[in-house]
Amino acid sequence: MKAKMRGRIFGMLIIALILCIGAAAAFMRGGRRDVGMDEASFHYVALGDSIPNGYSVSEEQDMEGYPRILTEELREVKGDSVSFSEYTKNGITADGLCERYLSDVKVQEEIKNADLVTVTAGANDILKRCRELYKEIFGEDAKVQDMETFFSAFQKRMAENPELAAKAAEIMKGWRWEEFEEDWKRMMDSIQKNRKKSCRVIVTTLYNPVGEKEGFRMLNLYIEQQIGRVNDIIMEYQEVYGYQAADIREAGMEEHLQADGLHPDGDGQRIIAGRVWSLFMKERL
């Protein structure tokens, strides 16, 4: 009888011990999981046009946009706890970003949780004006997405009729950028309203795809002025909205473009990623 009682007590102690060990293990696993998902997690949101979208002129070649390159860098530093959300679209303008993405509740929630937000916009606002200019002067639509063809056609037609060059210059001289400025402020108002205080916001400036290409110098003067105006707006609002500008104006991007003469090739994307990464890490050191 006593032997049976001792056996029963011993069995109960063993069961209790197993339950205690199981509970402790579950607690330890739960603790590690919480740290991994919450305290150690890092959320990155990318907003922008075809450049961060990784546009490729060749259907056979995949292009990795600079946000994905940045995500790989972040995961090298922070591990697999880095999450990445991408809201980018080919051809989108600053106004389009406001209407399509920043007014979306889902995107707003993503920004609320973000530790890093990058923004690239403005190039399509200029291209839209160039498309309108081409149609106004020549009376037909231009395939502006192919900058080599666009500028070549422009240059050829103006050489045939110098009066068109003067007309184009006069029109471009009168371009005003208040509408873009308001769209830029709307973008940044939305991001500032939704982001947490510790979130880093890094925007990229615009580069000049024409550069010093032979035959485009006359047009380049006017294009450079317009890009400069947009970049001035981007730089002007840094302190107002607390973002940082990764400046790629002097990065030599015109030497790292795809066949369309506009979008970055793989090296160009890595240059942009490098500028953003350097700015991000500099603040951390």
NUDO-17677 format. One record per residue: x, y, z of N, C-alpha, C in turn. Coordinates in steps of 0.001 Angstrom, whole numbers, padded with zeros to 6 digits, always signed. Example, Ala and Ser with C-alpha at 12.3 -4.5 7.8 and 13.67 -1.06 7.14 Angstrom:
# NUDO-17677
+013190-005690+007800+012300-004500+007800+013200-003300+007800/+012850-002250+007080+013670-001060+007140+012900+000030+007870/
END
This chain:
# NUDO-17677
+000827-001199+000000+000000+000000+000000+000867+001256+000000/+001844+001260+000937+002764+002405+001001+003565+002525-000284/+003943+001374-000866+004723+001382-002107+003904+001986-003233/+002586+001620-003271+001731+002173-004308+001580+003682-004143/+001433+004122-002875+001278+005548-002593+002523+006322-003012/+003708+005745-002639+004969+006411-003023+005081+006486-004540/+004678+005397-005230+004742+005381-006689+003837+006435-007308/+002613+006570-006689+001669+007558-007214+002198+008975-007016/+002756+009239-005821+003322+010576-005541+004488+010879-006471/+005332+009866-006673+006491+010043-007552+006040+010367-008979/+004988+009636-009412+004459+009876-010762+003914+011276-010903/+003208+011740-009870+002643+013088-009902+003742+014151-009934/+004808+013895-009191+005945+014841-009198+006589+014924-010577/+006728+013759-011231+007316+013721-012573+006451+014527-013538/+005101+014315-013468+004185+015040-014353+004273+016546-014111/+004312+016915-012803+004402+018337-012451+005693+018953-012984/+006786+018165-012869+008082+018645-013352+008052+018856-014860/+007455+017899-015573+007365+018020-017033+006552+019240-017428/+005419+019459-016714+004578+020617-017006+005313+021928-016756/+006090+021961-015665+006864+023175-015344+007905+023457-016410/+008597+022384-016838+009630+022549-017873+008992+023029-019169/+007818+022436-019531+007122+022846-020749+006684+024293-020705/+006160+024710-019546+005716+026103-019401+006878+027070-019506/+008008+026699-018892+009193+027562-018950+009697+027683-020385/+009686+026554-021102+010158+026576-022492+009262+027442-023359/+007934+027288-023114+006981+028102-023883+007175+029584-023598/+007426+029898-022324+007670+031295-021943+008910+031844-022632/+009967+031022-022650+011211+031456-023282+011026+031655-024778/+010298+030721-025428+010063+030854-026857+009225+032091-027147/+008196+032298-026308+007336+033458-026489+008108+034743-026345/+009031+034809-025389+009854+035997-025177+010715+036285-026381/+011351+035273-026931+012202+035464-028111+011366+035902-029312/+010174+035343-029454+009332+035691-030585+008889+037151-030498/+008533+037592-029286+008108+038983-029124+009228+039946-029499/+010438+039654-029066+011576+040520-029396+011785+040555-030894/+011694+039380-031511+011940+039310-032947+010900+040056-033759/+009621+039989-033375+008557+040580-034166+008332+042046-033854/+008569+042439-032620+008232+043798-032226+009463+044676-032008/+010200+044384-030942+011309+045261-030571+012403+045310-031632/+012690+044192-032265+013815+044147-033201+013383+044295-034645/+012078+044437-034936+011620+044520-036323+011881+045914-036883/+012024+045986-038231+012315+047244-038912+011463+047283-040171/+010681+048336-040316+009749+048434-041436+010202+049531-042410/+010325+049160-043682+010769+050089-044726+009671+050200-045782/+009298+051451-046108+008287+051721-047125+008902+052581-048226/+008789+052121-049479+009303+052870-050625+008146+053425-051441/+008221+054720-051763+007215+055393-052586+007896+056002-053803/+007221+055960-054962+007840+056639-056087+007425+056154-057454/+008241+056544-058426+007940+056321-059834+008699+055121-060401/+009010+055164-061698+009628+054018-062371+011056+053754-061917/+011725+054756-061343+013108+054543-060909+013153+053581-059720/+012465+053866-058600+012444+052868-057516+011682+051600-057912/+010814+051712-058914+010063+050538-059370+010950+049569-060155/+012165+050027-060516+013087+049148-061230+012688+048915-062674/+012228+049981-063356+011807+049857-064750+012961+049382-065626/+012649+048435-066504+013637+047916-067448+013095+048038-068864/+013916+048558-069785+013479+048699-071180+013426+047344-071875/+014119+046368-071318+014149+045027-071899+013251+044088-071102/+012308+043459-071795+011420+042515-071125+012176+041272-070662/+013321+041042-071251+014099+039852-070922+015027+040065-069730/+015159+041316-069310+016091+041627-068222+015350+042229-067030/+015467+041593-065887+014889+042139-064659+015809+043219-064111/+015217+044299-063618+015990+045381-063028+015620+045501-061553/+016602+045492-060702+016366+045628-059274+016421+047103-058906/+015276+047661-058503+015234+049062-058100+016017+049302-056827/+016427+050547-056610+017277+050842-055464+016643+050497-054112/+015296+050559-053953+014741+050154-052647+015011+048689-052310/+014986+047824-053306+015259+046403-053043+016733+046177-052703/+017598+046965-053323+019024+046891-052971+019216+047354-051527/+018513+048440-051156+018569+048937-049773+018057+047901-048781/+016987+047211-049156+016418+046192-048268+017424+045082-048000/+018162+044696-049033+019204+043681-048850+020276+044173-047883/+020645+045452-048011+021637+046044-047099+021101+046068-045668/+019833+046456-045533+019229+046512-044200+019197+045132-043549/+018906+044112-044332+018843+042757-043788+020223+042215-043432/+021248+042717-044119+022620+042360-043737+022925+042865-042331/+022379+044032-042010+022646+044660-040711+021672+044182-039632/+020379+044091-039993+019350+043839-038995+018765+042437-039041/+019149+041635-040016+018619+040280-040104+017264+040235-040789/+016589+039100-040654+015326+038874-041361+014150+039626-040764/+014388+040411-039701+013284+041151-039077+012877+042369-039905/+013583+042651-041010+013265+043798-041856+012092+043454-042777/+011037+044278-042746+009920+044122-043675+009991+045238-044714/+009504+044955-045920+009610+045906-047019+008277+046012-047743/+007780+047238-047898+006557+047505-048654+006878+048502-049756/+006391+048213-050950+006742+049020-052122+005476+049571-052772/+005384+050894-052864+004265+051546-053528+004840+052451-054619/+005170+051835-055734+005823+052531-056841+005104+052181-058138/+005147+053100-059098+004451+052872-060367+005137+053641-061484/+005326+052983-062613+005913+053641-063776+005043+054820-064214/+005689+055962-064477+004984+057116-065026+004216+057961-064034/+004265+057637-062753+003446+058368-061784+004066+059721-061446/+003223+060725-061281+003651+062074-060911+003499+062261-059401/+003914+063423-058915+003748+063723-057485+002267+063728-057114/+001447+064314-057973+000003+064316-057735-000544+062890-057735/-000042+062060-058658-000471+060672-058730-000143+059888-057466/+001017+060158-056886+001390+059501-055630+000422+059873-054514/+000015+061130-054503-000950+061572-053485-002279+060858-053664/-002759+060822-054901-004084+060288-055171-004126+058762-055096/-003119+058099-055646-003150+056639-055749-002739+055949-054453/-001711+056474-053802-001145+055766-052653-001361+056471-051312/-000993+057729-051220-001005+058389-049912-002396+058651-049370/-003409+058554-050219-004789+058676-049741-005371+057316-049346/-004606+056253-049570-005038+054890-049268-004782+054584-047784/-005819+054155-047081-005712+053871-045637-004654+052803-045372/-004568+051806-046233-003580+050737-046055-002158+051293-046103/-001906+052188-047059-000579+052797-047174-000300+053689-045965/-001300+054417-045516-001137+055266-044337-000761+054442-043110/-001373+053261-042975-001037+052374-041858+000393+051871-041980/+000811+051579-043207+002194+051137-043436+003174+052226-042988/+002857+053479-043332+003734+054596-042974+003763+054797-041459/+002639+054575-040804+002592+054704-039342+003552+053727-038660/+003750+052571-039263+004628+051554-038690+006058+051633-039216/+006300+052530-040166+007592+052562-040851+008704+053161-039993/+009902+052598-040159+011120+053156-039567+011919+053921-040608/+011667+053605-041881+012317+054297-042992+011324+054413-044142/+011216+055628-044705+010413+055864-045903+011309+056552-046926/+011331+056035-048151+012062+056719-049226+011066+057187-050277/+011366+058333-050902+010476+058918-051908+011300+059372-053105/+010850+058986-054304+011437+059485-055545+010301+059945-056444/+010243+061242-056720+009164+061795-057550+009628+063106-058172/+008962+063483-059257+009248+064769-059905+009645+064631-061355/+010322+063543-061719+010786+063372-063099+009616+063322-064074/+008544+062634-063703+007397+062529-064605+006615+063826-064711/+006743+064677-063698+006120+065995-063789+006806+066811-064885/+008133+066671-064989+008879+067355-066051+008586+066721-067402/+008570+065383-067459+008297+064697-068721+006895+065029-069248/+005960+065195-068326+004599+065578-068727+004626+066930-069430/+005397+067867-068878+005517+069190-069504+006199+069080-070879/+007234+068227-070953+007949+068047-072222+007024+067457-073284/+006181+066534-072873+005218+065932-073803+004247+066991-074322/+003780+067838-073418+002863+068907-073814+003556+069911-074733/+004825+070205-074449+005606+071126-075271+005773+070584-076685/+006121+069300-076784+006325+068664-078088+005049+068745-078926/+003918+068448-078289+002645+068468-079017+002279+069877-079441/+002562+070853-078564+002240+072239-078886+003055+072738-080075/+004318+072339-080149+005198+072824-081210+005004+072058-082511/+004905+070714-082398+004885+069884-083601+003500+069346-083959/+002520+069560-083075+001172+069149-083393+000916+067660-083334/+001776+066917-082643+001593+065470-082514+002183+064987-081197/+001738+063811-080775+002230+063246-079519+003656+062730-079682/+004408+062773-078583+005788+062269-078581+005905+061092-077638/+006749+060145-078007+007029+059006-077123+008108+059436-076130/+007678+060200-075126+008630+060834-074210+009375+059819-073362/+008813+058607-073196+009509+057624-072377+010842+057210-072995/+011013+057406-074301+012285+057134-074960+012982+058466-075193/+013836+058867-074252+014422+060201-074287+015372+060403-075464/+016076+059355-075870+016978+059484-077005+016182+059857-078259/+015076+059158-078497+014236+059442-079660+013603+060819-079546/+013157+061142-078335+012501+062430-078108+013443+063592-078418/+014620+063580-077817+015550+064687-078023+016100+064714-079445/+016296+063543-080025+016776+063506-081408+015751+064139-082346/+014476+063779-082135+013408+064343-082962+013302+065850-082758/+013400+066253-081502+013339+067672-081174+014485+068421-081860/+015669+067867-081706+016852+068511-082248+016784+068613-083775/+016362+067528-084405+016291+067492-085869+015293+068515-086400/+014127+068566-085779+013089+069478-086251+013463+070932-086003/+014141+071189-084912+014545+072564-084626+015674+073007-085550/+016525+072045-085961+017588+072368-086912+016990+072747-088263/+015881+072096-088619+015208+072395-089880+014479+073726-089812/+014053+074087-088635+013306+075328-088455+013748+076001-087159/+014778+076868-087226+015328+077509-086018+014299+078299-085222/+013236+078735-085867+012214+079489-085146+011549+078629-084069/+011511+077314-084311+010910+076412-083331+011742+076358-082051/+013061+076466-082206+013940+076447-081034+013655+077655-080156/+013496+078810-080775+013193+080027-080025+011828+079920-079355/+010876+079293-080072+009529+079123-079506+009572+078185-078297/+010320+077068-078437+010438+076109-077331+011086+076762-076121/+012158+077539-076368+012862+078212-075275+011944+079189-074556/+011142+079906-075314+010236+080889-074722+009167+080213-073872/+008650+079096-074370+007627+078367-073621+008207+077825-072319/+009398+077204-072416+010016+076610-071226+010406+077675-070207/+010793+078836-070712+011163+079927-069812+009969+080357-068959/+008784+080212-069517+007585+080632-068806+006976+079563-067913/+007557+078368-067923+007020+077302-067067+007117+077700-065604/+006042+077510-064890+006008+077783-063461+005758+076473-062730/+006313+076364-061510+006279+075083-060809+005505+075134-059493/+004608+076124-059376+003797+076213-058156+002919+074978-057968/+002404+074452-059093+001530+073268-058993+002310+072069-058461/+003539+071866-058974+004363+070774-058453+004694+071010-056982/+004991+072257-056631+005325+072585-055243+004176+072226-054307/+002941+072526-054735+001779+072186-053917+001603+070670-053803/+001850+069968-054909+001752+068503-054874+002820+067905-053971/+004024+068467-054016+005111+067988-053162+004757+068200-051682/+004215+069366-051382+003811+069660-050000+002680+068737-049543/+001759+068418-050459+000685+067480-050113+001251+066109-049775/+002230+065671-050559+002885+064387-050289+003505+064393-048906/+004278+065426-048626+005015+065476-047379+004095+065726-046181/+003019+066480-046394+002023+066659-045325+001448+065313-044912/+001113+064487-045911+000523+063180-045629+001499+062275-044894/+002755+062257-045363+003765+061409-044721+004024+061887-043295/+004164+063204-043126+004436+063753-041798+003283+063486-040836/+002062+063572-041341+000880+063346-040510+000829+061915-039989/+001289+060969-040796+001137+059557-040442+002384+058921-039824/+003550+059446-040083+004759+058765-039604+004992+059001-038113/+005669+058056-037499+006053+058237-036102+007299+059119-036037/+007554+059673-034885+008630+060651-034724+009999+060093-035085/+010220+058818-034795+011528+058219-035032+011754+057771-036480/+010707+057856-037305+010820+057392-038699+011724+058315-039507/+012646+057726-040250+013518+058483-041155+012851+058575-042526/+012832+059768-043093+012316+059959-044446+013456+060493-045310/+013778+059769-046377+014854+060163-047283+014294+060248-048689/+014461+061403-049329+014000+061591-050702+015227+061714-051607/+015036+061464-052892+016144+061606-053840+015888+062809-054740/+016945+063502-055102+016833+064589-056067+016770+063997-057476/+016556+064864-058466+016501+064425-059858+017857+064608-060514/+018198+063688-061400+019419+063835-062202+019031+064258-063614/+019989+064830-064343+019753+065251-065722+020194+064133-066662/+019263+063451-067344+019649+062344-068213+020351+062787-069490/+020177+064059-069854+020800+064549-071089+022276+064798-070887/+022617+065407-069743+024018+065665-069437+024692+066504-070503/+025869+066064-070914+026648+066795-071921+026668+066061-073255/+025603+065338-073565+025578+064579-074812+025675+065503-076022/+026486+065098-076965+026712+065881-078174+025398+066058-078928/+025122+067275-079351+023916+067539-080115+022726+067953-079269/+022828+067762-077954+021702+068093-077087+021997+069317-076223/+023106+069982-076464+023535+071020-075536+022565+072182-075437/+021977+072566-076570+021023+073674-076547+019800+073297-075708/+019255+072116-075954+018108+071657-075177+018483+071428-073723/+019696+070957-073508+020134+070648-072152+020064+071866-071248/+020361+073037-071812+020311+074268-071029+018912+074473-070445/+017893+074261-071273+016523+074465-070822+016063+073344-069892/+016413+072117-070248+016031+070980-069405+016680+071103-068030/+017942+071501-068008+018663+071667-066742+017980+072705-065860/+017480+073757-066469+016776+074792-065696+015532+074223-065020/+014768+073416-065759+013539+072854-065207+013833+071838-064102/+014832+070984-064338+015231+070026-063302+015711+070779-062064/+016442+071874-062289+016933+072691-061181+015800+073280-060358/+014735+073708-061032+013598+074280-060303+012920+073236-059417/+012751+072033-059963+012135+070963-059182+013037+070575-058012/+014333+070467-058270+015275+070130-057194+015314+071204-056114/+015174+072459-056517+015146+073546-055529+013972+073367-054558/+012826+072961-055094+011650+072728-054250+011914+071564-053299/+012506+070491-053829+012812+069323-052998+013760+069702-051860/+014788+070467-052173+015784+070837-051169+015209+071851-050170/+014358+072738-050664+013836+073832-049829+013027+073333-048644/+012313+072218-048814+011382+071774-047778+011963+070719-046829/+013266+070516-046873+013890+069538-045980+013607+069847-044508/+013897+071073-044114+013730+071437-042701+012258+071542-042320/+011432+071981-043241+010005+072135-042954+009380+070797-042585/+009736+069749-043345+009115+068437-043147+010036+067412-042490/+011257+067812-042207+012152+066924-041478+012627+065718-042256/+012653+065816-043579+013235+064728-044362+014649+065089-044783/+015361+064119-045336+016719+064344-045827+016758+064057-047324/+017553+064816-048044+017661+064635-049495+018962+063931-049846/+018837+062772-050478+020000+062073-051019+020265+062685-052388/+021316+063469-052476+021573+064274-053673+022328+063456-054720/+021690+063212-055851+022335+062441-056921+022576+063297-058167/+022517+064622-057998+022694+065513-059151+024083+065410-059756/+025085+065208-058923+026468+065137-059408+027024+063723-059305/+026147+062732-059394+026584+061339-059228+027005+060678-060534/+026941+061422-061645+027316+060858-062934+026298+059865-063473/+025030+060083-063143+023990+059141-063557+023835+059056-065065/+024166+060148-065779+024007+060124-067241+024899+059080-067908/+025896+058594-067166+026776+057550-067691+026265+056149-067359/+025173+056065-066629+024662+054758-066183+023166+054651-066451/+022802+054866-067733+021412+054803-068139+021183+053635-069087/+019922+053199-069144+019548+052149-070081+019433+052721-071498/+019040+051873-072430+018999+052262-073835+018009+053388-074120/+017037+053623-073219+016073+054702-073442+016652+056068-073101/+017867+056085-072535+018501+057356-072192+017874+058073-071026/+017080+057369-070247+016379+057995-069126+016516+057229-067825/+016226+055923-067851+016186+055132-066615+017551+054545-066266/+017840+054446-064968+019138+053909-064542+019301+052442-064941/+020541+052086-065279+020850+050671-065440+021181+050098-064056/+021665+048869-064012+021960+048248-062725+022946+049046-061900/+024003+049551-062549+024997+050365-061826+024375+051665-061331/+023500+052253-062151+022832+053485-061745+021954+053285-060519/+021235+052164-060489+020408+051858-059322+021271+051685-058074/+022419+051052-058241+023313+050862-057094+023904+052195-056618/+024128+053125-057543+024617+054452-057153+023575+055160-056280/+022312+055115-056705+021246+055753-055920+021125+055085-054554/+021128+053749-054554+021047+053014-053284+022201+053401-052367/+023397+053558-052949+024570+053923-052164+024437+055295-051530/+023880+056253-052274+023694+057605-051725+022687+057596-050568/+021595+056857-050744+020589+056777-049683+021153+056048-048468/+021862+054956-048718+022431+054154-047627+023443+054963-046830/+024299+055719-047513+025304+056538-046830+024643+057569-045925/+023568+058170-046412+022842+059162-045615+022183+058496-044415/+021613+057336-044631+020950+056607-043552+021949+056208-042468/+023103+055699-042865+024108+055229-041899+024818+056390-041215/+024993+057484-041930+025678+058654-041351+024921+059182-040143/+023615+059181-040223+022803+059675-039112+022880+058734-037900/+023122+057454-038181+023155+056478-037104+024476+056488-036344/+025545+056979-036987+026873+056918-036361+027093+058085-035403/
END
